[in-house]
């Protein structure tokens, strides 16, 4: 029997709203209320001074009673800054792969690409990943090429993230050679108040999944500077 998989992607802005007020508790409660099986988070602080030395992902995982994995982009403000995954199922083969980053001084560095394998209650295995892409297009194109290579095609794939680019760009067209977009182009996610851009995405590997309900953007959830988005999908029956 096919199993529905609820997926959320959310840039949590280090757990703070536009005024810098901590909204981590509200974010955790929102995620818990959705009862999604897989959650990809961007802009996560881990014991940073600016966010009160809190392990943000651990706090959300505790509130939602989910398994979790954190990948640091880099050390920051006494702790680390990076990506998070939450899952209703145990996480296997967790990877912090590295993709290109160019610092302000032109020096090359890397950012995280966080992925894990999940075995669903049906026994089927999928790969789940989250990422946060660069602000400039040339770097994003290289990053996407690296992501496609690193994530491979040996398992059905769900990719979430803040891609810092909009539909109909060269970067998204490159992603669409491998993955399907779950949301329409006008389901905007940024800025949080009166959004005008879609820069947050959930993507699915071609031919492995079908959507089982309409994809959503939660335009009343203003805890971050981005809106969260959700898809509910299932593996196609033809997948062995």
BATI-264702 format. One line per 10 residues: their letters; for each residue y, z, x of N, C-alpha, C, CB. Coordinates in steps of 0.02 Angstrom, whole numbers, plus 50000, padded with zeros to 5 digits. Glycine has a CB too. Layout:
N
a = Y,Z,X,Y,Z,X,Y,Z,X,Y,Z,X | ...
END
This chain:
240
xxxxxxxxxx = 49940,50000,50042,50000,50000,50000,50062,50000,50044,50000,50061,49952 | 50112,49958,50026,50174,49954,50065,50213,50019,50061,50217,49895,50041 | 50245,50036,50117,50283,50098,50121,50357,50083,50130,50258,50143,50178 | 50400,50112,50087,50471,50105,50096,50495,50146,50156,50509,50128,50032 | 50541,50117,50195,50570,50149,50253,50645,50152,50244,50550,50112,50320 | 50672,50212,50235,50745,50220,50230,50775,50225,50299,50762,50282,50189 | 50828,50186,50311,50860,50182,50378,50934,50195,50371,50846,50112,50410 | 50961,50236,50414,51033,50248,50417,51058,50232,50487,51050,50322,50398 | 51116,50200,50491,51153,50194,50554,51221,50226,50545,51160,50118,50576 | 51242,50267,50594,51303,50306,50585,51334,50321,50653,51290,50372,50547
xxxxxxxxxx = 51395,50296,50664,51435,50317,50721,51470,50381,50701,51487,50260,50743 | 51451,50437,50732,51475,50503,50708,51538,50527,50745,51420,50554,50717 | 51565,50487,50791,51630,50504,50821,51630,50575,50849,51687,50496,50769 | 51580,50590,50889,51567,50657,50918,51574,50713,50867,51615,50669,50976 | 51551,50699,50806,51549,50751,50754,51616,50770,50725,51518,50811,50781 | 51667,50728,50735,51735,50746,50713,51766,50692,50669,51780,50758,50774 | 51811,50712,50625,51846,50664,50583,51908,50638,50620,51867,50695,50516 | 51949,50599,50586,52007,50568,50618,52058,50619,50642,52040,50520,50571 | 52057,50679,50613,52103,50732,50633,52074,50776,50688,52120,50774,50573 | 52015,50759,50712,51984,50798,50765,51948,50860,50740,52035,50818,50814
xxxxxxxxxx = 51943,50868,50674,51909,50926,50646,51834,50915,50646,51933,50939,50574 | 51796,50965,50667,51723,50959,50667,51697,50951,50596,51691,51021,50701 | 51657,50899,50587,51625,50886,50523,51549,50878,50531,51654,50823,50490 | 51524,50907,50585,51453,50899,50601,51409,50926,50545,51436,50935,50667 | 51428,50982,50516,51388,51010,50462,51384,50964,50402,51416,51077,50441 | 51442,50935,50384,51443,50887,50328,51402,50825,50344,51515,50868,50311 | 51406,50801,50406,51366,50743,50425,51292,50758,50419,51383,50722,50497 | 51272,50817,50443,51201,50836,50438,51178,50841,50366,51189,50902,50475 | 51221,50869,50323,51203,50876,50253,51198,50808,50219,51256,50920,50216 | 51244,50762,50237,51239,50694,50210,51174,50661,50230,51299,50651,50234
xxxxxxxxxx = 51157,50665,50294,51094,50634,50318,51035,50665,50282,51087,50642,50394 | 51035,50731,50276,50980,50765,50241,50974,50742,50169,50991,50841,50244 | 51031,50733,50135,51030,50714,50065,51001,50645,50054,51099,50717,50036 | 51004,50602,50104,50980,50534,50098,50904,50528,50104,51013,50490,50150 | 50874,50577,50136,50801,50578,50144,50775,50512,50175,50767,50591,50077 | 50814,50485,50221,50792,50426,50258,50739,50445,50309,50852,50391,50293 | 50696,50397,50325,50644,50410,50375,50669,50400,50446,50584,50365,50362 | 50718,50355,50456,50742,50338,50522,50818,50337,50523,50713,50270,50545 | 50848,50369,50573,50920,50372,50579,50940,50356,50651,50947,50442,50558 | 50986,50309,50659,51015,50293,50724,51087,50317,50727,51010,50218,50739
xxxxxxxxxx = 51104,50357,50777,51171,50386,50784,51203,50363,50849,51167,50462,50781 | 51268,50349,50845,51307,50332,50904,51364,50382,50912,51335,50259,50898 | 51391,50386,50973,51445,50433,50991,51424,50505,50978,51509,50416,50952 | 51369,50524,51009,51341,50591,51001,51358,50632,51064,51264,50589,50990 | 51386,50692,51054,51399,50738,51109,51340,50785,51119,51464,50778,51097 | 51325,50800,51181,51275,50850,51197,51308,50903,51242,51212,50818,51232 | 51320,50962,51214,51352,51019,51248,51416,51000,51286,51303,51052,51295 | 51460,50964,51253,51525,50946,51281,51578,50997,51260,51546,50875,51259 | 51626,51008,51304,51679,51056,51289,51718,51037,51226,51727,51062,51348 | 51733,50972,51219,51776,50951,51163,51744,50965,51095,51792,50878,51168
xxxxxxxxxx = 51677,50971,51093,51643,50983,51030,51610,51051,51028,51591,50928,51017 | 51637,51098,51068,51615,51167,51063,51550,51183,51098,51609,51186,50993 | 51530,51141,51147,51468,51152,51185,51406,51152,51140,51473,51218,51224 | 51409,51114,51086,51354,51110,51039,51309,51052,51057,51380,51103,50966 | 51244,51062,51052,51196,51006,51056,51194,50975,50987,51124,51030,51080 | 51236,50923,50977,51246,50897,50910,51182,50869,50879,51299,50844,50911 | 51144,50832,50917,51084,50802,50889,51033,50855,50870,51053,50753,50939 | 51027,50906,50913,50981,50960,50897,51002,50996,50832,50979,51011,50955 | 51067,51006,50824,51091,51038,50763,51075,50997,50701,51167,51049,50768 | 51087,50931,50705,51072,50888,50647,50997,50887,50634,51098,50817,50659
xxxxxxxxxx = 50958,50882,50687,50885,50881,50679,50859,50945,50647,50850,50871,50747 | 50888,51001,50667,50868,51065,50637,50884,51067,50563,50902,51124,50673 | 50943,51042,50545,50964,51043,50474,50922,50996,50432,51038,51024,50469 | 50903,50940,50461,50865,50889,50423,50790,50896,50430,50886,50821,50444 | 50768,50940,50476,50697,50949,50490,50665,50883,50511,50661,50977,50428 | 50697,50850,50559,50673,50786,50584,50660,50790,50659,50723,50730,50569 | 50616,50747,50683,50605,50738,50755,50667,50701,50783,50539,50698,50769 | 50680,50712,50849,50740,50680,50876,50732,50663,50949,50800,50726,50866 | 50774,50617,50971,50778,50598,51042,50850,50580,51057,50730,50538,51059 | 50874,50602,51115,50942,50589,51139,50938,50548,51203,50981,50655,51150
xxxxxxxxxx = 50984,50501,51210,50991,50463,51272,51064,50465,51293,50967,50389,51264 | 51077,50487,51354,51146,50493,51378,51170,50426,51405,51152,50547,51431 | 51231,50408,51385,51265,50353,51419,51287,50376,51488,51326,50328,51377 | 51319,50435,51488,51347,50462,51550,51365,50535,51540,51409,50421,51574 | 51374,50571,51595,51398,50640,51592,51470,50639,51566,51394,50675,51662 | 51486,50691,51525,51553,50693,51497,51573,50764,51478,51557,50648,51435 | 51630,50787,51501,51662,50848,51477,51615,50908,51478,51689,50838,51407 | 51580,50916,51534,51534,50972,51541,51465,50961,51514,51563,51031,51509 | 51454,50905,51480,51388,50891,51451,51372,50817,51457,51386,50911,51377 | 51353,50786,51402,51335,50715,51403,51355,50683,51337,51259,50705,51416
xxxxxxxxxx = 51364,50617,51340,51386,50577,51282,51337,50520,51275,51460,50551,51291 | 51313,50508,51213,51264,50455,51208,51243,50439,51137,51205,50472,51247 | 51178,50425,51130,51147,50400,51069,51094,50449,51045,51116,50331,51080 | 51079,50446,50980,51027,50488,50953,50984,50452,50902,51057,50549,50921 | 50921,50471,50899,50874,50448,50849,50846,50509,50813,50817,50405,50880 | 50841,50504,50747,50807,50553,50705,50751,50517,50668,50857,50588,50655 | 50695,50551,50660,50638,50519,50627,50597,50571,50588,50593,50484,50678 | 50574,50551,50530,50529,50594,50491,50460,50597,50524,50522,50568,50420 | 50446,50549,50567,50381,50545,50600,50389,50560,50674,50350,50475,50591 | 50337,50585,50706,50341,50598,50778,50361,50535,50817,50273,50624,50805
xxxxxxxxxx = 50400,50545,50868,50424,50490,50910,50378,50480,50969,50496,50503,50934 | 50359,50418,50981,50314,50401,51036,50349,50352,51083,50247,50372,51009 | 50329,50353,51145,50353,50304,51194,50429,50298,51192,50321,50235,51181 | 50463,50355,51196,50536,50356,51195,50563,50325,51260,50563,50429,51185 | 50613,50280,51253,50641,50247,51312,50717,50250,51311,50617,50174,51315 | 50745,50264,51368,50817,50257,51379,50826,50199,51427,50850,50324,51407 | 50823,50138,51399,50836,50079,51440,50911,50074,51453,50808,50015,51406 | 50928,50036,51503,50999,50031,51522,51024,49959,51515,51009,50055,51595 | 51084,49953,51486,51116,49888,51479,51183,49890,51514,51125,49869,51404 | 51209,49831,51529,51270,49824,51569,51330,49858,51537,51285,49751,51582
xxxxxxxxxx = 51371,49890,51578,51437,49914,51557,51485,49899,51614,51435,49991,51541 | 51547,49880,51596,51599,49868,51645,51653,49920,51637,51628,49796,51639 | 51665,49960,51688,51716,50012,51684,51786,49982,51687,51707,50063,51741 | 51836,50023,51671,51905,50000,51668,51928,49971,51735,51951,50057,51647 | 51901,49997,51790,51920,49972,51857,51880,49911,51878,51911,50027,51908 | 51837,49885,51833,51797,49826,51848,51730,49841,51878,51835,49782,51893 | 51716,49904,51892,51652,49923,51922,51596,49918,51870,51656,49994,51951 | 51539,49892,51892,51482,49886,51847,51446,49953,51840,51433,49833,51873 | 51427,49968,51779,51389,50029,51765,51337,50011,51711,51435,50087,51742 | 51309,50062,51679,51261,50050,51625,51273,50097,51567,51189,50057,51652
xxxxxxxxxx = 51249,50076,51508,51247,50118,51449,51176,50120,51423,51295,50091,51394 | 51163,50168,51378,51096,50178,51353,51078,50127,51298,51088,50249,51326 | 51015,50110,51296,50982,50078,51239,50922,50123,51223,50959,50002,51255 | 50928,50161,51169,50877,50211,51152,50827,50181,51102,50910,50274,51122 | 50763,50187,51118,50712,50162,51072,50651,50209,51073,50690,50091,51091 | 50613,50204,51020,50551,50243,51014,50504,50206,50967,50565,50315,50988 | 50440,50222,50974,50390,50195,50928,50372,50248,50876,50327,50171,50966 | 50362,50225,50815,50346,50270,50759,50284,50243,50723,50406,50277,50710 | 50236,50287,50711,50178,50269,50671,50190,50293,50600,50112,50298,50700 | 50194,50246,50553,50206,50263,50483,50145,50295,50452,50227,50200,50444
xxxxxxxxxx = 50153,50323,50393,50097,50355,50359,50042,50306,50340,50121,50392,50296 | 50059,50242,50338,50009,50190,50325,49968,50174,50387,50043,50126,50299 | 49989,50201,50445,49955,50185,50507,49987,50128,50545,49884,50168,50494 | 50034,50093,50514,50070,50039,50548,50121,50068,50597,50104,49992,50497 | 50131,50033,50652,50178,50056,50703,50238,50010,50705,50143,50058,50773 | 50298,50039,50712,50360,50001,50719,50399,50029,50778,50402,50004,50654 | 50445,49988,50803,50492,50010,50855,50561,50018,50823,50494,49959,50916 | 50593,50075,50838,50659,50090,50811,50707,50100,50869,50657,50153,50765 | 50767,50071,50864,50814,50074,50920,50885,50082,50895,50809,50012,50964 | 50928,50110,50937,50999,50114,50922,51039,50101,50986,51017,50183,50893
xxxxxxxxxx = 51101,50075,50975,51141,50052,51032,51215,50054,51012,51120,49981,51054 | 51258,50054,51062,51331,50051,51052,51358,50002,51103,51365,50123,51059 | 51382,49945,51079,51402,49891,51125,51474,49898,51149,51392,49824,51091 | 51490,49858,51199,51554,49860,51234,51611,49833,51189,51551,49820,51298 | 51672,49846,51211,51731,49822,51175,51747,49749,51189,51790,49865,51191 | 51726,49723,51246,51743,49654,51264,51684,49607,51253,51766,49650,51337 | 51700,49546,51232,51648,49498,51213,51602,49476,51270,51680,49437,51183 | 51628,49459,51330,51582,49438,51383,51529,49490,51399,51621,49423,51446 | 51548,49554,51400,51499,49606,51413,51450,49612,51355,51534,49674,51425 | 51474,49607,51294,51430,49612,51235,51376,49557,51236,51470,49607,51170
xxxxxxxxxx = 51395,49498,51255,51346,49443,51256,51291,49458,51307,51381,49376,51274 | 51309,49482,51366,51259,49502,51415,51216,49559,51388,51292,49522,51482 | 51248,49608,51358,51211,49665,51330,51159,49642,51278,51259,49715,51298 | 51179,49596,51235,51133,49573,51182,51075,49535,51213,51170,49527,51132 | 51088,49495,51264,51033,49461,51299,50985,49512,51328,51060,49415,51354 | 51012,49565,51357,50969,49618,51385,50930,49654,51331,51012,49668,51425 | 50962,49669,51275,50929,49704,51220,50870,49664,51194,50979,49717,51163 | 50880,49600,51183,50825,49558,51158,50766,49559,51206,50850,49485,51148 | 50781,49556,51271,50727,49557,51320,50693,49625,51324,50754,49537,51389 | 50733,49678,51323,50705,49746,51332,50664,49768,51271,50761,49796,51343
xxxxxxxxxx = 50686,49751,51212,50650,49774,51152,50588,49733,51137,50697,49773,51092 | 50587,49672,51160,50526,49631,51153,50511,49614,51081,50468,49667,51184 | 50451,49586,51071,50430,49567,51004,50357,49584,50991,50440,49492,50994 | 50332,49636,51026,50262,49655,51017,50252,49700,50956,50237,49691,51079 | 50306,49729,50929,50302,49771,50869,50358,49751,50821,50308,49846,50888 | 50348,49763,50756,50404,49755,50709,50462,49800,50732,50383,49773,50637 | 50523,49773,50731,50580,49807,50760,50635,49819,50710,50607,49767,50819 | 50663,49880,50712,50724,49898,50676,50776,49918,50727,50711,49955,50623 | 50833,49884,50727,50887,49898,50774,50949,49920,50736,50903,49836,50819 | 50979,49976,50755,51040,50001,50724,51094,50007,50777,51028,50069,50690
xxxxxxxxxx = 51157,50005,50754,51209,50019,50803,51279,49999,50783,51192,49985,50865 | 51326,50025,50822,51396,50003,50822,51400,49947,50873,51446,50064,50838 | 51408,49886,50848,51406,49828,50893,51475,49805,50914,51369,49771,50859 | 51527,49837,50888,51596,49821,50908,51613,49747,50901,51608,49844,50978 | 51582,49714,50854,51598,49645,50840,51581,49631,50767,51561,49596,50887 | 51609,49577,50740,51601,49562,50670,51552,49504,50659,51668,49547,50638 | 51528,49496,50597,51485,49439,50581,51521,49373,50597,51463,49440,50507 | 51481,49321,50609,51506,49253,50625,51533,49247,50696,51560,49234,50576 | 51524,49299,50737,51542,49293,50807,51482,49267,50847,51566,49361,50835 | 51497,49245,50907,51444,49220,50951,51390,49273,50963,51473,49197,51018
xxxxxxxxxx = 51412,49336,50969,51364,49389,50983,51315,49399,50925,51401,49454,50996 | 51341,49400,50864,51297,49410,50806,51252,49349,50796,51338,49423,50742 | 51278,49290,50807,51236,49230,50802,51179,49232,50852,51278,49166,50812 | 51192,49259,50911,51139,49267,50961,51086,49317,50936,51168,49291,51028 | 51108,49372,50908,51061,49421,50879,51021,49391,50822,51098,49483,50855 | 51052,49348,50783,51018,49319,50725,50964,49269,50744,51069,49285,50680 | 50962,49249,50807,50906,49208,50829,50841,49248,50829,50919,49179,50899 | 50847,49314,50832,50788,49358,50834,50782,49405,50775,50789,49399,50898 | 50839,49424,50746,50840,49477,50696,50878,49456,50633,50871,49540,50725 | 50862,49489,50578,50896,49480,50514,50946,49536,50503,50846,49476,50456
xxxxxxxxxx = 51005,49519,50476,51054,49570,50457,51037,49595,50387,51126,49541,50459 | 51039,49660,50377,51022,49687,50312,51081,49688,50263,50996,49758,50319 | 51141,49693,50288,51200,49699,50245,51240,49634,50243,51245,49757,50269 | 51278,49624,50189,51320,49565,50184,51381,49572,50228,51341,49553,50111 | 51413,49515,50241,51469,49514,50288,51529,49553,50264,51489,49443,50301 | 51535,49564,50199,51593,49599,50173,51579,49672,50158,51617,49564,50110 | 51523,49699,50182,51510,49770,50175,51540,49805,50237,51433,49785,50168 | 51605,49817,50234,51644,49840,50291,51628,49913,50308,51719,49831,50279 | 51633,49929,50372,51616,49997,50395,51672,50030,50436,51554,49994,50437 | 51726,49994,50450,51778,50021,50494,51845,49988,50478,51760,50010,50569
xxxxxxxxxx = 51900,50027,50481,51904,50100,50490,51881,50137,50428,51975,50121,50508 | 51873,50202,50434,51841,50240,50380,51882,50238,50316,51832,50312,50402 | 51949,50238,50321,51991,50233,50262,52014,50160,50255,52053,50281,50268 | 52004,50131,50197,52020,50061,50184,51990,50015,50237,52097,50051,50182 | 51924,50014,50243,51891,49975,50296,51903,49900,50287,51816,49988,50296 | 51912,49866,50343,51925,49794,50344,51877,49756,50390,51996,49780,50365 | 51832,49792,50424,51788,49760,50473,51717,49785,50464,51812,49774,50545 | 51670,49741,50475,51600,49760,50479,51579,49757,50552,51554,49713,50434 | 51573,49815,50583,51553,49817,50654,51491,49860,50665,51610,49843,50697 | 51466,49891,50611,51405,49931,50615,51349,49894,50578,51416,50003,50584
xxxxxxxxxx = 51289,49895,50607,51236,49851,50583,51168,49885,50582,51233,49788,50625 | 51126,49860,50537,51054,49872,50539,51021,49803,50540,51028,49915,50477 | 50978,49792,50589,50945,49727,50598,50870,49736,50599,50969,49693,50663 | 50835,49685,50576,50762,49686,50570,50732,49626,50605,50740,49688,50496 | 50676,49634,50637,50643,49577,50668,50623,49526,50615,50581,49600,50708 | 50631,49463,50631,50614,49409,50585,50542,49415,50560,50624,49341,50620 | 50533,49402,50497,50467,49394,50464,50425,49457,50458,50428,49343,50500 | 50448,49514,50484,50407,49575,50479,50424,49617,50418,50416,49616,50542 | 50487,49613,50395,50510,49660,50343,50538,49623,50283,50564,49706,50372 | 50540,49660,50227,50577,49638,50168,50616,49698,50142,50529,49609,50113
xxxxxxxxxx = 50674,49685,50112,50714,49740,50085,50687,49760,50016,50789,49719,50080 | 50682,49825,50005,50654,49849,49942,50708,49877,49895,50603,49902,49955 | 50770,49881,49919,50826,49899,49875,50890,49874,49908,50830,49976,49862 | 50944,49872,49869,51007,49845,49894,51035,49887,49951,51058,49840,49837 | 51058,49856,50005,51087,49893,50061,51154,49924,50041,51097,49848,50122 | 51169,49982,50069,51227,50021,50049,51273,50036,50108,51205,50086,50017 | 51338,50040,50095,51387,50071,50139,51419,50127,50099,51440,50019,50166 | 51423,50186,50129,51446,50246,50093,51521,50255,50103,51408,50309,50116 | 51561,50223,50059,51633,50221,50070,51669,50285,50050,51662,50164,50032 | 51632,50335,50026,51662,50400,50010,51648,50452,50064,51636,50425,49943
xxxxxxxxxx = 51609,50434,50115,51591,50481,50168,51639,50471,50227,51516,50470,50191 | 51690,50513,50230,51744,50504,50279,51743,50557,50333,51812,50505,50244 | 51683,50577,50355,51676,50630,50405,51689,50605,50475,51608,50661,50401 | 51683,50540,50487,51691,50509,50553,51748,50459,50550,51624,50474,50577 | 51755,50416,50601,51801,50360,50596,51766,50297,50573,51836,50349,50663 | 51700,50300,50565,51660,50245,50538,51626,50268,50474,51606,50221,50590 | 51608,50220,50432,51567,50235,50373,51493,50228,50392,51585,50188,50315 | 51450,50270,50364,51378,50262,50374,51351,50207,50329,51341,50328,50360 | 51296,50176,50350,51263,50125,50310,51189,50138,50306,51276,50055,50339 | 51158,50113,50253,51088,50125,50240,51054,50062,50215,51079,50183,50189
xxxxxxxxxx = 50992,50053,50237,50947,50002,50210,50880,50035,50194,50937,49943,50260 | 50847,50008,50144,50778,50028,50129,50735,49966,50132,50773,50063,50059 | 50685,49967,50176,50644,49908,50189,50570,49927,50186,50661,49876,50257 | 50528,49876,50187,50456,49888,50195,50427,49831,50236,50421,49894,50126 | 50373,49846,50270,50337,49794,50307,50307,49745,50257,50281,49824,50352 | 50311,49681,50272,50282,49631,50228,50206,49639,50227,50301,49560,50252 | 50175,49626,50170,50103,49635,50163,50063,49592,50211,50082,49620,50093 | 50093,49537,50234,50057,49492,50278,50050,49519,50348,50092,49425,50281 | 50090,49573,50364,50085,49600,50432,50018,49637,50439,50145,49648,50448 | 49979,49620,50491,49911,49649,50496,49912,49723,50511,49872,49613,50550
END
